[in-house]
Each structure stands twice: as C-alpha cells, then as structure tokens.
C-alpha cells in the first residue's frame, strides 16, 4: 500500500507540475497560480493523510472515499491538460529541430517557439469537463434518483396479473450513505410509484450489517400491496473486509438476515414464493449470489425452483447479471423475467435515451444496465440505488425501476 501510494504521488506531482506550465500560460496572476498549487497540493495531502489513517477492512467509504474522489478529479484534470501540452511540446521540439537545420523564419530570432495560449486554453477547457463532472457526481449526482418505467407483454401471463406493477431497487450499499434527507427522498419516490410489489436485488450493505443501522427506519417505510421481497448480493456476505474470527463473519450474515426481516423484507434464499391474485398466481424465485469469475457462487437455481411447475409464469431475482447469461437463459425452465443489479453501470457513463448508452463497464458485462431480451426471456439490470468506491455518479444515475406486466390480447 505504501509503495503504491508513493508511486501514485510521484506521478500526480509530475502531472500537476507539467499541467502548471499550461495554466500559467493562461493565467498570469500570481494569485491564480498559487491557488492552482494549493488545490492540487491539498488533494494529494488529504488522500495521503486519509490513507495513512485508514483501517484495513473498513471498505472504501466515508472520508477515504471522498478524498479518493477529489484526488482522482484533480488527477484527471492534470492528465487531460498534460496530454494537450505533450502534443504541443512534440510540435515545438520538431520545430526546434527544423529551425536548427534551416534557421528560424524571417523576423524570428528564437529557435524554440514559445507555448501558444490557445492550445493551453483548449486543453484546460476539455480537462475541466471530466473534472467538473466528477465533482458534480460527488455533490449531487449520487442522489439524483431516476424512475425508469417499462411495459412488458407476455402471452402466458395470467390474466389476473395484467397491469401488475413491480418496483425494483438494487445495490443500496447503505455504508456509503451520508445524507438522511436525500435517502428519505429516494424512499418516498419508491413508495410514490404505488407498485403491487417491491423487489430488492441485493447488496444492502458494503460489508457489515451494522452499516444499515442508521438507515433501517427509512427503509422500513417501504410498502407495497403484496410486500417487499429481497435476495442477497455479493457484498452482503462480508467477503471484502477483515473479521476477527470466522464466527464473527458468520454472525454478521445472521444479523443481516434478521435486520432484513425487521425492516419488512422477505428474504428469499434459493427458494420461491407465489404471488396470488383472483385465483391465479405467478412464481417469484430468489437465488443467493452467483457471479462469474471470482465472485461468490452460492446461488442454487435448481434448489430455488423445486416445487414450481415449468408452465408457471416466473420472475427470478438474481443479483449478478452474469448468472442470467451463463445459466438462467439456457435453463430448461423458462424464466420470463429476471431482475439483477450488481454492475452500478460503473456509476460513470453517458446515456441519452434513443441515442447513446455507454459505460466502461460494458467491456466487463454484456448486460450491464437496463432491459434486455434473449430467447424470449427478459432481464432488467438495475443501475443501483446507492454507490460504493467513488462516492458519486456521473451520467449513470441511481435508479428506481418500475415494470408493468401486460398480457397480450388484453392490452
């Protein structure tokens, strides 16, 4: 950790100093130049102090998370500005070589051209975009809740469930929250949808059940006609922090399950429930976390579907969308709708409905945000209600999914 921090600090200082060459080309005022140095220095010192006092196992949240976000914002500012300066310096060096051979142009006594202000202005202007976006994401973006609505038609949906409305939330990561008013607003927004059922698809905490204590009263206010159901996500098992003993880790999971029950969540662990209406029913199936690669593979789909019929209409809650891709869509049982989360859309990207939908996380997950259909089956990958690591969101806003089921022929 110390070695990594040292290397990162050196790289940051080099980039900041290099970027300063362009900054002082634009701003001649010594006060502006001092301000540049102070802000860059503060971002570095703040991160180093937080890192030195960081307790292993606390997770990337709170002050260390905020310090990292601020540092990364300034790092990108210097990196982007430095990129433009580097291109300019290459051209300046080539010009120097040319002038050494043939001599400077008439009326010019300098072999080495000076920096051009417009290049630094363009570089700083472009660099300010990601810098400003990251700071905005930390200040407002992380609580910029969006309600995304979908209507899905099925031929075999029981007629009694025509118009049945589902609200899905995912990836709360309560250990990262820092604003009760904003979180309460999000809870109220969920309830305002007046859905028939609320489904939570995992990651209630970052690591420990105690993270949820300050927020349990707020989440206990969630209500729907047919109840609130949940599954576990990879973070809920406490695998990403240090424990004093195996027993302590096991007890944490017990505590988390009890906490979910206390706030009114019906936790489905490799099992199922039936939702009934006017003598007809649909199967709600929930599995424990199953993720590709190094993620926990605790979910047992075969166990979860024991007792349900192939021709039942089925909704599956599975935290990681890779489970759907690798297992679910090829299962002999037809799962009409799967609800997942996990990816957060990387909390960073660009989305303009009907035009563009992009995030770096698409290079890791084929199904990373929104609604997809394969082999006559749907999956909705919720972008997440909370945040972790980077304490903000840019372009990929916190999501409340509202899905209305329709029966073909009755719409």
Secondary structure by P-SEA (a helix, b strand, c coil): caaaaaaaaaaaaaaaaaaaaaaaaacccaaaaaaaaaaaaaaaaaaaaaaaacccccccccaaaaaaaaaaaaaaaaaaaaaaaaaaaaaaaaaaaaaaacccccccccccccccaaaaaaaaaaaaaaaaaaaaaacccccbbbbbbbbbbbcccccccccbbbbbbccccccccccaaaaaaaaaaaaaacccbbbbcccccccccccccccaaaaaacccccbbbbbbcccccccccccccaaaaaaaaaaaaaaaaaaccccccccbbbbbcccbbbbbbbbcccccccccccccccccccccccccbbbbbbccccccccccccccccccbbbbcccccccbbbbcccccccccccccccccccccccccbbbbbccccccccccccccccbbbbbbbbbccccc
